[in-house]
Amino acid sequence: MNKLKKIFFRWEMFLILILVAEIFIFGSINPRFLRMNVLLGSVNDYISICIIALFVTFVMITGGIDIQAGSIVGLTSIVLGLLWQDAGFNIWLAIPLAIMIGGICGAFSGFLIAYTGVQPMVVTLGGMFLYSGLAIAVSNLSVSSSFEGISGYPDAFIQIANGRTFGIPNPFIIFLVLVAFAYVLLHKTKYGRYIFLVGVNQSAAEYSGIKSKLIIMSTYMLSGISASIAGIVLTSYLGSSRSDLGSELTLPIITAVVLGGTLTTGGKGGVIGTALAALVIGILKFGMQMAGVPTQYLDIPVGLLLVVAVALRCMSGNSILGMKIKKLLKAYKKTSSKAN
């Protein structure tokens, strides 16, 4: 009985209920939304959020934050195009090289945060401007104009995002594979335990013999790699490399991580919660588009979700506030029983 309670009262179960409610509500507004091919076809619109949020979770569990991932998406995209079109690299060689760039960007920011003690918000904010500026600079090296982007990719590359395997879109399969990898890495390995320990108390982790600075740096590197993978998938979907790809991803990514149950102060979080929260946000934005809501208003509910999620987490962690709420509920029960 206790096990069932733990399952049904988990935060992840609440997210699943939200997901089901979204599908039901948007399906009633627009019946086309319930078509499986439409629902699966929408994956490419938000798969970048899903992929990056998985590994930004690692960063935030250590007590950090990463707001530069969107800029790394654009940098990866344009580097891929430059390597393939202008440098003459085979596309399958250019992909790992572009992903390596994302890892280097993440590792560089992680090094500054871990070994210099600069606040993660400051470093990643600087990284956001640095990497977006580098993306524009790199795009100017190409024979194609930065406005048009680099296109004409081979069909095999385009199929990464636009193809299907057993009727399932390839990007969704990539996402599921990354969910499994991230889950095992975070929840089933020593490395994952070290991430949680660093987030709970970095000093105590250091005294325990854990190289906390290296752990922190590695989480930013993983975040950078995930941003590069998202950049590859997004480039394949659009069929064009552009330096401004991913510029609007920061808010949804952070919202997905926080909504998924990761504490902004670190020490607590999970991959499954983040994955479900990312799907909640993706379905929400797609459903609002299907309902006829203008594009410029789609970030409003995402912003509200972030504020509400943080507020609820703070309330649940505030014992004094919790006691006051319990007292109010008891007083309400007494008055209602007397009235009856």
C-alpha positions in Angstrom: 0.0 0.0 0.0 2.8 2.4 0.9 4.6 1.6 -2.3 1.4 2.4 -4.3 1.1 5.7 -2.5 4.8 6.6 -3.3 4.1 5.8 -7.0 0.9 7.8 -7.3 2.0 10.7 -5.2 5.3 11.2 -7.1 5.9 14.5 -8.9 6.4 12.5 -12.2 2.8 11.1 -11.9 1.5 14.7 -11.6 3.4 15.6 -14.8 1.9 12.6 -16.6 -1.6 13.8 -15.5 -0.8 17.3 -16.9 0.3 15.7 -20.2 -2.9 13.7 -20.5 -5.0 16.8 -19.6 -3.2 18.8 -22.3 -3.9 16.1 -24.9 -7.5 15.9 -23.9 -8.1 19.8 -23.8 -6.3 20.6 -27.1 -7.9 17.6 -28.7 -11.3 18.9 -27.8 -10.4 22.3 -29.2 -9.0 21.0 -32.4 -9.7 17.3 -33.2 -6.7 17.2 -35.7 -4.5 17.4 -32.6 -5.5 13.8 -31.6 -4.2 12.3 -34.9 -1.2 10.2 -34.2 0.7 11.4 -37.3 0.1 15.0 -36.3 1.1 14.4 -32.7 4.3 12.6 -33.6 5.1 15.1 -36.4 5.1 17.9 -33.8 8.1 16.3 -32.1 10.6 18.3 -34.2 9.2 21.6 -32.9 10.3 21.0 -29.4 12.8 18.1 -29.4 15.7 20.5 -28.9 14.2 21.5 -25.5 13.8 17.9 -24.5 17.4 16.9 -25.4 19.2 19.9 -23.8 17.0 19.9 -20.7 18.1 16.3 -19.8 21.7 17.4 -19.2 21.1 20.9 -17.9 19.5 18.9 -15.1 23.0 17.6 -14.2 24.2 21.2 -14.0 21.4 22.4 -11.8 21.7 19.5 -9.4 25.2 20.6 -8.7 23.8 24.0 -7.8 24.6 25.7 -11.1 22.7 27.0 -14.0 23.3 27.0 -17.8 21.7 29.7 -20.0 24.2 29.4 -22.8 23.0 26.2 -24.4 20.8 28.0 -27.0 23.9 29.9 -28.3 25.8 26.6 -28.6 23.0 25.2 -30.7 23.5 28.1 -33.3 27.3 27.8 -33.1 27.2 24.0 -33.7 24.8 24.5 -36.7 27.0 27.0 -38.4 30.2 25.2 -37.7 28.7 22.0 -39.2 27.7 23.9 -42.3 31.1 25.5 -42.7 33.0 22.2 -42.2 30.7 20.5 -44.8 30.3 23.2 -47.5 33.4 25.4 -47.2 36.0 23.0 -45.7 34.8 20.1 -47.8 34.5 17.6 -44.9 32.2 14.6 -45.3 29.0 15.3 -43.5 29.5 12.2 -41.2 32.9 13.5 -40.2 31.7 17.1 -39.7 28.9 16.0 -37.3 31.3 14.6 -34.5 33.6 17.6 -35.0 30.7 20.0 -34.5 29.6 18.1 -31.4 33.1 18.4 -30.1 32.9 22.2 -30.4 29.9 22.1 -28.1 31.7 20.0 -25.6 34.7 22.4 -25.6 32.4 25.4 -25.1 30.7 23.7 -22.2 34.0 22.6 -20.7 35.4 26.1 -21.0 32.5 27.7 -19.1 32.5 24.8 -16.6 36.2 25.4 -16.0 35.7 29.1 -15.2 32.8 28.2 -12.8 34.5 25.4 -11.0 38.1 26.6 -10.8 37.7 30.4 -10.5 34.6 30.6 -8.3 32.7 33.0 -10.6 28.9 32.7 -10.3 27.4 30.2 -12.9 24.8 32.8 -14.0 27.5 35.4 -14.8 29.7 32.9 -16.7 26.9 31.3 -18.7 25.4 34.7 -19.5 28.8 35.8 -20.8 29.0 32.5 -22.7 25.6 33.1 -24.2 26.9 36.4 -25.8 30.3 34.9 -26.6 29.1 31.8 -28.4 26.3 33.7 -30.3 28.9 36.2 -31.4 31.3 33.5 -32.5 28.4 31.9 -34.5 27.9 35.1 -36.4 31.7 35.5 -36.9 31.9 32.0 -38.2 29.0 32.5 -40.6 30.8 35.4 -42.2 33.6 33.0 -43.2 31.2 31.0 -45.4 30.6 31.7 -49.1 26.8 31.7 -48.3 25.3 34.8 -46.8 24.5 34.6 -43.1 20.9 35.7 -43.8 20.3 32.7 -46.1 22.2 30.2 -44.1 24.0 27.1 -45.5 21.7 24.6 -47.2 21.8 21.8 -49.7 22.6 19.0 -47.3 22.6 15.4 -48.5 19.3 13.5 -48.1 20.8 11.0 -45.7 21.6 13.9 -43.3 18.1 15.4 -43.7 16.6 12.0 -42.8 18.1 12.3 -39.3 15.3 14.6 -38.3 12.7 14.0 -41.0 12.9 10.2 -41.3 11.1 7.5 -39.3 12.0 4.1 -37.9 9.1 1.7 -37.5 6.7 4.7 -37.8 8.4 6.6 -35.0 10.2 9.9 -35.8 13.9 9.6 -35.6 14.3 12.6 -33.3 12.0 11.0 -30.7 14.1 7.8 -30.9 17.2 9.9 -30.3 15.5 11.5 -27.3 14.5 8.2 -25.8 18.1 6.9 -26.2 19.4 10.0 -24.5 16.8 9.7 -21.7 18.0 6.1 -21.0 21.7 7.2 -21.2 21.1 10.2 -18.9 19.0 8.1 -16.4 21.7 5.4 -16.1 24.5 8.0 -15.8 22.7 10.1 -13.1 20.9 7.5 -11.1 22.9 4.3 -11.5 26.6 5.2 -11.5 29.1 6.6 -9.0 29.4 9.7 -11.2 25.7 10.4 -10.7 26.0 10.0 -7.0 28.9 12.4 -6.9 26.8 15.0 -8.8 24.1 14.8 -6.1 26.7 15.0 -3.3 28.3 18.0 -4.8 24.9 19.7 -5.0 24.0 18.9 -1.4 27.3 20.1 0.1 30.4 20.7 -2.1 32.7 21.1 0.9 31.6 17.8 2.4 32.1 16.2 -1.0 35.6 17.5 -1.2 36.4 16.1 2.3 35.0 12.7 1.1 37.7 12.6 -1.6 35.4 13.6 -4.5 36.9 15.9 -7.1 34.0 18.3 -7.0 35.5 20.9 -9.3 36.0 18.3 -12.0 32.5 17.0 -11.5 31.0 20.5 -11.9 33.1 21.1 -15.0 32.0 17.8 -16.6 28.3 18.7 -16.1 28.7 21.8 -18.2 30.6 19.8 -20.8 27.7 17.3 -21.0 25.3 20.2 -21.3 27.3 21.7 -24.2 27.4 18.3 -26.0 23.6 17.9 -25.6 23.2 21.4 -27.1 25.4 20.4 -30.0 23.3 17.2 -30.6 20.2 19.4 -30.5 21.8 21.7 -33.0 22.6 18.8 -35.4 19.0 17.6 -35.2 17.5 21.1 -35.7 19.8 21.7 -38.7 18.7 18.4 -40.2 15.0 19.3 -39.6 15.3 22.7 -41.2 17.8 21.6 -43.9 19.8 24.8 -43.2 22.6 26.0 -40.9 22.0 29.3 -39.3 23.8 31.2 -36.6 20.6 32.2 -34.8 19.2 28.7 -34.3 18.3 28.0 -30.6 18.2 31.7 -29.5 14.7 31.2 -28.1 15.4 28.0 -26.2 16.8 29.3 -22.8 13.4 29.9 -21.1 11.8 26.6 -22.1 14.9 24.6 -21.1 15.2 26.1 -17.6 11.4 25.8 -17.1 11.5 22.1 -18.1 14.3 21.4 -15.6 12.6 23.2 -12.7 9.2 21.9 -13.6 10.7 18.4 -13.7 11.5 18.6 -10.0 15.1 19.8 -9.9 15.8 22.3 -7.1 17.2 25.6 -8.2 19.5 25.4 -5.1 20.8 22.0 -6.2 21.0 18.6 -4.6 17.8 17.2 -5.9 16.4 16.4 -9.4 15.8 13.6 -11.8 16.0 12.7 -15.5 12.5 11.3 -15.9 10.9 14.3 -14.3 12.8 16.6 -16.7 11.9 14.5 -19.7 8.2 14.6 -18.8 8.3 18.3 -18.1 9.9 19.0 -21.5 7.2 17.0 -23.2 4.6 19.0 -21.2 6.1 22.3 -22.4 6.4 21.0 -26.0 2.8 19.8 -26.2 1.6 23.0 -24.5 3.2 25.2 -27.1 2.2 22.9 -30.1 -1.4 22.7 -28.7 -1.7 26.5 -28.4 -0.5 26.8 -32.0 -3.1 24.3 -33.1 -5.7 26.3 -31.1 -4.8 29.4 -33.1 -2.8 31.3 -30.5 -0.4 33.7 -32.2 3.3 32.7 -32.0 4.4 35.7 -30.0 2.2 34.7 -27.1 3.5 31.1 -26.7 6.2 32.0 -24.2 3.6 33.5 -21.7 2.4 30.1 -20.3 6.0 28.8 -20.3 7.0 31.8 -18.1 4.0 31.2 -15.8 4.9 27.5 -15.5 8.5 28.5 -14.4 7.2 31.0 -11.8 4.5 28.6 -10.4 7.0 25.7 -10.3 9.6 27.7 -8.4 7.0 29.1 -6.0 5.5 25.6 -5.3 9.0 24.2 -4.6 9.8 27.1 -2.3 6.5 26.6 -0.4 7.1 22.9 0.0 10.5 23.5 1.4 9.4 26.2 3.8 8.4 24.4 7.0 7.0 27.5 8.7 4.7 28.2 5.7 3.7 24.5 5.6 2.7 24.6 9.3 0.6 27.7 8.7 -1.2 26.0 5.8 -1.9 22.9 7.9 -3.3 25.1 10.8 -5.5 26.9 8.3 -6.8 23.6 6.9 -7.5 22.3 10.4 -9.3 25.5 11.3 -11.4 25.2 8.1 -12.3 21.6 8.9 -13.4 22.5 12.4 -15.6 25.4 11.2 -17.1 23.3 8.4 -17.9 20.4 10.8 -19.6 22.8 13.3 -21.6 24.3 10.5 -22.9 20.8 9.6 
